[in-house]
Amino acid sequence: MNIFDFHNRLFALLIIVATGVACAADDVGVRTRLAGLPSTSPSQLAELANASEFEVREKIARNRKTPSTTLEKLAADPHPQVRIAVATNLSAPLSAYKKLAADKDAQVRGVMGRFEYAPEEVLAVLAHDAVTDVRFEVLRNPGVTSGVLQQLTGDSNPDIAHIATQILKQGGPVSQD
């Protein structure tokens, strides 16, 4: 344990002792800090996910220790920054990624499209997105598979179709199916 881990744990412990429940703390900074700590309990993270401040919810959505049920809930959060944080969390469940692939905000879908670890089935959905920029993000994704690229060769945008065809002709993506 390094000095920073010790400091974070001590800080969280002091909050718990002072308030009885870490999530009951009134200070936004304290809640935000707790939301990002890997040592914060799953029940505290679930409680903090109800915070009115999007910064707290965003921090929880980035925390790789956040339970999948909480991440699933945050995938439908009203604030796009929270949904984007879920989209890049390696611990998010497939159901959350699927929900984000259908998000109303093209920026959220674009982030999901360029997330290197997005599952192939999510990228396949995004490869048919109505927004050209989202399909470009899928095309640029370093984890895109040849199956998804094959879909993009028939894209209505000639640039996307051409680039996908060229990548496949040159031996395909770095990531293979």
Secondary structure, DSSP 4 states (H G I P E B T S, - for coil): --HHHHHHHHHHHHHHHHHSSGGG---HHHHHHHHH-TTS-HHHHHHHTT-SSHHHHHHHHH-TTS-HHHHHHHTT-SSHHHHHHHHT-TT--HHHHHHHHT-S-HHHHHHHHH-TT--HHHHHHHTT-SSHHHHHHHHH-TT--HHHHHHHTT-SSHHHHHHHHHHHHTT--SS--
